[in-house]
């Protein structure tokens, strides 16, 4: 159940940044364009009486014509939960890092970068976290070309010293 206080705060924030508010599975969702994401997340973290100050998760999503970065927030002082979705341009997938707000976003942003190629401006150490350094492409993108079975069967062997 979403509190009236949280609903009001999110509604005011959405009006200010021209965002869209929906309720899904008992949680509020605020969808914004990427330039407003850091402002919106900072505001949500500092809501009076209903702060959404804990970042549970951050994930990238490929939605055909754009990417989304989904932030799952809750409170350390109450039951409120909030999902903030930032739409990111597919041709230039860049969004501001939230590591200044939550240090725990470090590895979550690296994962979204590694899997989708979303660049997090201001991230302190944005590099691959799962794939090897010379891996080409981003495997969770819908346009990623998968190797054939025959190619996967060939064992990759690194030369000594690499």
N, C-alpha and C positions, 0 to 999 in steps of 0.2 A: 504494500500500500504506500503510495507516494504522499508525503505530507503536503498540506496546503502551503506551508511556508516555503518548502523547496520548489514546489510548482510555481509559486509567485516569483521567486528569485530567478529561476531558469527562464520564465516567460519574459521578465524584464531584460535579462541578458540577451535573449534571442532577439527581442525587438531592437536592442541597441546595435547588434552586429548583423542584423538581417538574416538570422538563422531560422531553422525550422525545428519545432518541438513536436515530438510524438511520444506516445507511451507504448512500450512493447514488453510483454510479459511482466507487467507490474513495475517496470523501470522507465524513467524518463530518458529520452534520447534527444540530444541537441546536435543537429547537423549544421556545420559551418564550412565556409571556404577556408583553405589553408592560411591565408594571411591573418585571419582572426583567431586562429587556434591558440596561440600562446596567451593572448589577452583573455580569451574565454576560459582557459584552464587556470590561469592565475586568479580570475574572478571566482570561479567555482571553488577553488581551494580556500578562498577567503570569504565565502558567503557568511553573512552575519547569522548566528544561531544555527545554521545548517551547513557548516563547511563540508565540502567533499574533498578532504585533505589527504586521502590515501589512494595511491595509484596501484590498483590490483594488477592490471595488465595493460599492455599496449600491443596492438597487432596491426599488420598491414593486410589490405585486401585488394584484389584486382577485380574491378567492376567494369570490364570491357572497355569503356571509354574514359575511365579515370581510375585513380587509386584512392583508397581511403585509409586513414590511420584512425584506429578505434581505441579510445582511452576508456577503461573501466575504472570508475572512481567510487569510493565510499567514504565513510567518515570514521575517524577514530573515536568520536564522541556520540555517535548516534546511529540509527538504522538506515539512514538515507543512502541511496545508490544512484549514480548518474552515469550515463554512457554519453561520451562526446565523440562525434564522428567528424573528422576533418577531411574534406574532399581535396585531393591533390591532383594537379595537372599531370596527365600521362606523359606528355612530351617533355616536361621539365619537372620531374618529381622531386621537388625541394620543399621542405617545411622546417620551421624552427624547432630546435631540440628543446625538450622539457627537462633536461638534466639539471638545469638551474633550479627547477621547482622540486624535482624528485630525483635524487641520486640513483635510485633503483631503476630509472628509465634507461640507464646506460646500456645494459645488455639487451633490453627489449628493443631499443632503437637500432642497435647493431643487427639484431635478428631481422627486423623489417628491411634494413638496408641490404643484408646478405641475400634474403629470399626474394625481394621485390625491386631492389635498386632505388629505394626511396632515400634521398639524401637528407640528413638532419643537420641543418645549418647551426653551427655553434657546438656540435657534439665534441667532447674532449678527445675521443679516440675512435672515430668512425672507420672501422675496418671489418673485414669478414670475420664471422664468429663460428660458422659451421663448415663452409666450403673452403677449400684450399685457396691460397692467394692468387694463383694463376687460373682459377676456374673462370670460364667465360659464361656470362649470362646470369640470369636470376631465375632459379628453378620453380618458383611459385607463380610466376607470371603466366597468364593464359596463353601468351604468344611464344613461350619458351619451347624450343624444338627438342624433343626427347630423342636420345640416341636409339638406334635400332638394337634389337636383342643381340645381334652379332657384334656390334661395336661394344656393348656393355660387357660381353664375354671376354674381351681382350683385357688382360691385366695391365694396368698402368704401373710401370716401374720407373722410379726416379733414378737418374744417374747418381752415382756416388758424389757427394759434395754439393748437391742441390738442396 
